[in-house]
């Protein structure tokens, strides 16, 4: 979405995660790229809500927390979207995470089921110290949030899409918002659409200077999102705030409540633990 002199350099951040090739086909000048991007997001949200019950994936994230850029973290994730019939929640929003890297968190497991376990996440510590310890925490507690920008209740591609829509609707009225939408990119060989947004001036309601989103054209899902803050000095590159990449996505695999139960024999939680 953005018109930078060094547009192709913007993809360098994906070097370790994705192989990106670009055959750019810009939208016709009469079509507003921000509104086109919002339509893509609306379509993706509708598809996830109506036809995607659950999925597994590998999530790689890097976040700046309290001014410090945390190392890349890679995790295997199971997510089940909520199923609601009338006023009854048949299946609550549910998350299971197993950290794959780095070593300080490798083997850590986390379970969150909305409305269960007294509203707490269940955590097996993993990593290099006290790996066997199983405990529970409030999702937004200081301990749970010490290495992340968002609570686990906001993880996943549907929640990401909701945030993108909120930002996009806000930016419809923002001054100095430069948007570019490019079709024809390929991420790990998959056809994708690149959306980039940049702001020319700081405004109180804006959360970043620049954001980049990659949409898988077949899945109509956001598979990469990164956001950058304003540089400390004019002429310096933007400062990475957060970056998320979803790979190995498998949709509607038939996850059940047992996939989000710490007593599951496939997991390493203390089975007798009670939150």
Secondary structure, DSSP 4 states (H G I P E B T S, - for coil): ----TTGGGGGGGGTTT--EEEEEEEPPTTS-HHHHHHHHHHHHHHHHHHH--EEEEEEEEEEEETTEEPPPEEEEEEEE--EEETTEEEE--EEEEEEEESTTTTT-EEEEETT-GGGEEEEE--SSSSTT-EEEEETTSTTTTTT-SS-GGG-SHHHHHHHHHHHHHHHTT-TTEEEEEEEEEEETTEEEEEEEEEESS--TT---SEEEEEEETTTTEEEEEEEEEPPSSTTSPPEEEEEEEEEEEEE-----GGGG-TT-TTS-S-TT---
